[in-house]
Amino acid sequence: MIRLQVLTLLFIAAVAQAEIAAPPQIHPASGGDSAKSIPVEPAPALQVPVAPQVPDPIAFDTIPPDPESEVELAPALVSSETNVNAIQTEIDQSLALGDQPRAEKAFKQLLKLGAPAEQKRDAIYKMALNLEEKQNAPLKAAVLYEQFLSLYPNDPEDPNILLRLGKIYRESGSYASALNKFYSVLYTSLQLKSGNEFTDSSLRAKMEIAHTHFAMGDYKTAAQLYSRLKLIKMTQAEASEVAFRTAYIDYLSGDFTASLTAAQSFLTTYPASPLAPEAQYLVAQSLKSLGRTDESMKETLKLLAAGREFGKKKPAIWAYWQRKTGNEIANDLYESGDAIGALSIYQKLAELDDNPNWRASTVYQIGLCFERLRHLERAREAYRFIIDKIPVNANPDSDALIGVNLATLRDMAQWRLENLTWLEQTEKDIYPLMDKTIPGPDLQPASIKPAPANANAAPTGVQTARATNPTKSRPAQAVQSSPAPQSSAAISSNAN
């Protein structure tokens, strides 16, 4: 009995274990909770690749003039020569209207075109010239010039572009790069030029190489190169430039006798050259350095007078060197005690320009000279001219001989007037106590120009006197707020 019960229990346990291990049966057609089928999701269909969206061509007149934004080009524009010409026309029109941002934007679009590089040549060249000559952006132009040389290594314009690049690098102080470009001109000219074109191109390169050594301060090498250039047939402008620079090297090297001789020879040979006023300055400075002060003053007066005859073609250059030379020599004469010599130069300087800033500052110097010469009434005349005749609202500019504005100059003139009154009264009170006679003018009236009949004309004289305030009795040094117009010594090399 017990055996039977044990077997029964074992059978029941086996059946239960079998039900747990066996998977449930699936009955597709049956209903009911126990007979539900397991849903099967179908596999998703394969996705078809999406074709890229190609934008329509964009008309240039619809592009916003923001140079920072970039517009993708349509395939229709990629290789069309017609579109290259259309964009070039857009660039030209923008430049003509002065719209540089729009022109540069169109230029960037042109560079993106897939057209052959030959079709972009003119656009690159014109934009580089525009950046250098009209936009005063030589470094940006240099990038395009370098790109031009890379894209068109055998182009006939390569020697000219190399010259331009060399000048840009020299002006920026990269002398080694500048020399590299100038020497490259000699090589490319040999390949691309012939006859007179080769001669002109190679000569210009040799000139620029010499100019670069001059700019570097390597005067010995520059002198040797200029000496060799004299053996080559040159135009008159080129020959005058070499002659002037040779004289300037002598001056900078401290050989004032040689610089004087060379500068005088230059003026005799090329009296109407654009470099003539600077050569006259060189003569005056060489004489001053040699201690020949009287001759230096005479040369300065000659320069001030020569502008009327030779300065018509380049008035700005002549005016600059007349003012610079006259002011420097007159200041030196005044400081050395030669008030009469300084007066004669300041009077000539006052006649150069009726600009209120220039006229007022030179008349102030004239008043100082009359003071020192104890011609006190003429000094008062000069100071009153500044106070009464120079407009208070005159536009300030860089033409003044003294680096102060008109309002300050009027205050200085007023101070000088008050000082003269105090000086005369003090001398009247003090000199009799010392049994001394009040000193009279050192300059005879006959040797002084008469007072101008026109009240608006500048007084004709310069400084004297007792310097109660030394800062106001000394002639102020010229302030060069603007550079000399294409000074040859500045190595801009545009004389030709």
Beta strands, then each sheet from edge to edge (+ up, - down):
end
